[in-house]
Amino acid sequence: MFLSTLKWREEYGADRVLQDFVFNEKPEFAKFYPEGCYGVDRAGRPVYVQQPGNIDLEQLFKFTTEERCVRYHVQQQERYINLIAPACSVAAGRCVDQSLVLIDLQGVGVSTLTSDFRAIVQKVLSIDQAHYPELMWKSIIINAPTSFRIMWGMVKYMLDTRTQVKVQVLSSNWREELQEYIAPDQLPKEYGGTNPAPLPDPPGPWRDPAIVEKVAALTVDGSFCFRA
């Protein structure tokens, strides 16, 4: 697996994607494919929020392509490794190398799972599971519709068993349950939190100039070396 990842990184250009790939379509992507890291959980892990119910691939693909969206995802994974996780480590005073994924299924139905949607999700999951394993600590699902069991059956086969056991579906009382994992000041108001920042402009240690400076000082030959 290690050797295959090294080969993939060389062929895909993963080591240079932060510098070489320019995603000019980012404003449109944020509008039609809302997602991003928003604050940290109670253990200091970054919280990655996804809102698949608001995804509009038909509109998004007027501005970009599936291949560029996947490459942007790889760029974001490299940003996580090189900036977000290191910044969270500095802020927490300990090594942080996993994230909490929050998936909001509000507005999602079986009709959401179009062939384009399944194709892009399958490509992203394939890359993540093969070359970015264990970056996710847990995946929490909120606002699961009554048709979730059907949708889960359509998506589950894309996940390896290690990932499947990390998925947790919260009840209808999810706002209270969610705060067991994430403090209110780290949650947007729409999720019962107190933070007024919108998802396209989320807060987090990686936006603190002093912390970013410390990350740069602890980065040697392109690798972050955490010291408590």
C-alpha positions in Angstrom: 0.0 0.0 0.0 2.8 2.4 0.9 4.6 1.8 -2.4 1.4 2.1 -4.4 0.7 5.4 -2.7 4.2 6.7 -3.5 3.6 5.8 -7.1 0.2 7.4 -7.2 1.5 10.6 -5.6 4.2 10.9 -8.2 1.8 10.2 -11.1 -0.9 12.4 -9.8 1.4 15.2 -8.7 0.1 15.2 -5.2 3.3 16.6 -3.7 2.9 19.7 -5.9 -0.9 20.1 -6.0 -0.9 22.9 -3.4 1.5 24.9 -5.5 0.5 23.9 -9.0 -3.2 23.5 -9.1 -5.3 26.8 -9.3 -9.0 26.2 -8.7 -10.4 29.5 -10.1 -13.9 28.0 -9.9 -13.8 27.9 -6.0 -16.6 30.6 -5.6 -18.9 28.5 -7.8 -17.8 25.3 -6.1 -18.6 26.8 -2.7 -22.1 27.8 -3.9 -23.1 24.5 -5.5 -21.0 22.1 -3.4 -21.0 23.4 0.2 -18.4 21.8 2.4 -15.3 22.7 4.4 -13.6 22.6 7.8 -15.5 24.5 10.5 -13.9 24.9 13.9 -12.7 22.0 16.1 -14.3 19.3 18.2 -13.8 19.0 22.0 -10.6 17.0 21.4 -9.2 19.7 19.1 -9.8 17.8 15.8 -11.0 19.9 12.8 -14.7 19.4 12.0 -15.3 18.8 8.3 -18.9 19.8 7.3 -20.6 18.4 4.2 -24.1 19.4 3.0 -25.0 17.0 0.2 -28.6 18.2 0.2 -27.4 21.5 -1.2 -25.1 20.0 -3.9 -26.2 21.0 -7.5 -23.8 19.2 -9.8 -25.8 20.2 -12.9 -25.1 23.9 -12.1 -21.5 23.2 -10.9 -20.5 21.4 -14.1 -21.3 24.5 -16.0 -18.2 26.1 -14.4 -15.9 23.1 -13.9 -15.5 19.4 -14.5 -15.6 16.2 -12.4 -11.8 15.7 -12.8 -11.1 19.3 -11.5 -13.4 18.8 -8.6 -11.6 15.6 -7.6 -8.2 17.3 -8.0 -9.5 20.1 -5.8 -10.4 17.5 -3.2 -6.9 16.1 -3.3 -5.6 19.6 -2.9 -7.8 20.0 0.2 -6.5 16.7 1.6 -2.9 18.0 1.2 -3.9 21.3 2.8 -5.3 19.3 5.7 -2.0 17.4 6.1 0.2 20.4 5.7 -1.7 23.2 7.4 -5.0 22.3 9.1 -3.9 19.3 11.2 -0.6 21.0 12.2 -2.4 24.1 13.2 -4.9 22.1 15.3 -1.9 20.3 16.9 -0.3 23.6 17.8 -3.6 24.9 19.2 -4.3 21.7 21.2 -0.8 21.2 22.4 -0.8 17.6 21.2 -0.7 15.8 17.9 -3.9 16.0 16.0 -4.0 13.8 12.9 -7.7 13.0 12.4 -10.9 14.9 11.8 -14.5 14.6 12.7 -16.8 14.6 9.6 -20.3 16.1 10.0 -22.7 15.2 7.2 -26.0 17.1 7.1 -28.5 15.2 5.1 -31.2 17.9 5.2 -32.8 18.0 1.7 -31.3 14.7 0.6 -33.5 12.0 -1.0 -33.0 9.0 -3.3 -33.2 11.4 -6.3 -30.0 13.1 -5.0 -28.0 10.0 -5.8 -27.7 10.7 -9.5 -25.1 8.9 -11.6 -22.9 12.0 -11.6 -23.2 12.2 -7.8 -22.3 8.6 -7.3 -19.4 8.8 -9.8 -17.7 11.8 -8.0 -18.3 10.3 -4.6 -16.9 7.0 -5.6 -13.7 8.6 -7.1 -13.2 10.7 -4.0 -13.7 7.8 -1.6 -11.4 5.6 -3.7 -8.6 8.1 -3.5 -9.2 8.7 0.2 -9.3 5.1 1.2 -6.3 4.1 -0.8 -4.0 7.1 -0.2 -5.4 9.1 2.7 -6.5 6.4 5.1 -7.3 7.0 8.8 -7.6 10.8 8.4 -11.2 10.5 9.7 -11.8 9.8 13.3 -15.6 9.6 13.1 -18.4 10.5 10.7 -21.6 11.9 12.3 -24.8 12.1 10.2 -27.6 14.5 11.1 -31.0 15.1 9.6 -31.1 11.6 8.2 -34.4 11.2 6.1 -36.7 8.3 6.4 -35.2 7.0 3.1 -31.7 6.9 4.7 -31.7 3.1 4.9 -32.2 2.9 1.2 -29.6 5.5 0.4 -27.1 3.9 2.9 -27.5 0.6 1.0 -26.5 2.5 -2.2 -23.5 4.2 -0.7 -22.3 1.6 1.8 -20.6 -0.6 -0.8 -18.3 2.3 -1.6 -16.8 2.2 1.9 -14.3 -0.2 3.3 -15.3 -1.9 6.6 -12.9 0.3 8.6 -14.8 3.4 7.4 -18.3 1.8 7.8 -17.9 1.3 11.6 -16.9 5.0 12.0 -20.3 6.2 10.8 -22.8 7.3 13.5 -26.3 8.5 12.8 -27.7 10.9 15.4 -31.3 10.9 16.5 -33.9 13.7 15.9 -32.4 15.2 19.1 -29.1 15.7 17.3 -28.5 19.3 18.3 -28.0 18.2 22.0 -26.1 15.1 21.0 -23.8 17.0 18.7 -22.7 19.2 21.5 -21.3 16.2 23.3 -18.6 16.2 20.5 -18.4 19.9 19.6 -18.7 23.0 21.8 -21.4 25.6 20.9 -18.8 28.2 20.0 -17.3 25.9 17.4 -20.7 25.3 15.8 -22.6 27.5 13.3 -26.0 28.8 14.5 -27.8 26.5 12.1 -26.5 23.5 14.0 -27.4 24.8 17.4 -24.1 26.6 18.0 -23.3 30.2 18.8 -20.7 30.9 16.1 -22.1 33.4 13.5 -19.5 32.7 10.8 -21.0 31.1 7.7 -19.7 27.8 6.2 -17.9 29.5 3.2 -15.8 31.5 5.7 -15.3 29.1 8.6 -13.2 29.7 11.8 -10.4 27.5 12.9 -6.8 27.5 14.2 -5.5 27.3 10.6 -6.8 30.9 10.2 -4.8 32.3 13.2 -1.7 34.0 11.8 0.3 33.3 15.0 -0.5 29.6 14.8 0.3 29.5 11.1 3.6 31.1 11.8 4.4 28.4 14.4 3.4 25.7 11.9 5.9 27.2 9.4 8.6 27.2 12.1 8.0 23.5 12.9 8.0 22.5 9.3 11.3 20.9 8.2 11.9 19.8 4.6 8.2 20.0 3.9 7.2 17.9 6.9 5.6 19.2 10.1 7.5 18.1 13.2 5.2 18.6 16.2 6.7 19.5 19.6 4.5 19.9 22.6 
